[in-house]
């Protein structure tokens, strides 16, 4: 009789441990559902459709998951990209101003030569 009782206690203990492991696995890995795939070329992360600026890259955040990315590395990469974008926008602005000045000088020379 004692062996039957200890066998039942052992069985209940094994079932309890299995239930706890199952619940933990379900919490960590989900219930096996799959999300519908995103259309090609789309992302859940948002950026403006045009004229991306450094502040847009700095504000960009990704969803973190259990087996996600190392946040410090991604943040470093985003900061570097944001700096590059800001520098390129600055260079473009300088070149556009130089082009405007050169165009005005050319127009002034053309008007002087007509007179």
N, C-alpha and C positions, 0 to 999 in steps of 0.2 A: 504494500500500500504506500509506503514511504517513497519507493522508487517511482510510482505513478505520479505522486504529488510533485516530486522534484522534476520529473520529466515535463509536467504541465507548466510548472514555474519557469523552467528553461525555455519552453516553447513560447510562453507569453513574453519573456524577456527578449527573445530573438525577434518576435513580431513587433515589440515596442521599438527596439533599435532600428529595425527595417523601416518602420513608419517614420521615425525621426529622420533617418537618412533620406528617405523619399521626399519628405516635406522640405528639407534643406536643399536637396537637388532641384526641386520644383521652384523654390524661391530664387535660387542662384541662376539656373539655366532656363527658366520659363517652363511652360507646359507643352512645348513642342510646336506651338503655332508658328506659322511662317507669315511674315508680312508680304503683301503683294509687292512684286518688284517695281522699282521706279522706272518710269519711261527712260529710254536711252538719252543720255546727255543731261539728265536732271540731277539735282542734289537737294537734300533737305536743308542744307546750309544756304543762307541767303546772302547775296551780294547784289549791288545795283546792276541793272542791265547794261549800263554804259558809264564811262567816266569814273572808274573805281579810283578812289583816293586812299592815301595811307590810313586815314581815320577809319575807312570802311574795313580795311584789313585788320586794323587794331581791334575793332569791335567784333570781328568774326569769332564766333565760338562754336565748338563742336560738341556734340553730345558725348558724354563720357559713359562708358559701359564698363562692366567688370573686366573684360579683356580688351580694354581700349588702348589709347595711345599714351605715351609719356608726355604729360601736359607741358612740362618745362621745355622739351625739345620743340613741340609744335608752336608754343608761344614765342620761342626764340626765332624760329623760321618765319612766323607771321610778322614779327617786329622788323626783321631784316627786309622782308618783302615790302612792308609798309614804308620803310625808309627809302628803298629803291624807287618806289612809285612816287613818293614826294619829291625825290631828287629829279626824276624824269619830268614830272609836271613843272618843276622850277626851270629846268633847261628848256622845255618847250615854250614856256612863257617868255624867257629871255630871247630866244630865237624869233618868236613872233613879234616882239617889240623891235628887234633889230631889222626884221623884214619890213615892218611898217615904216620905220625911219628911212630905210633905203628906198622904199617905194615913194615916200614923200620927197626925198632928195631927187630922185629920178624925175618925178613929176615937175618939181621946181626947175630943174635943168631944161626939161622939154619946153616949159612955158617961157623960160628966159631965151632959149634959142629961137622961139617963134617971134619974139619981139624984136 
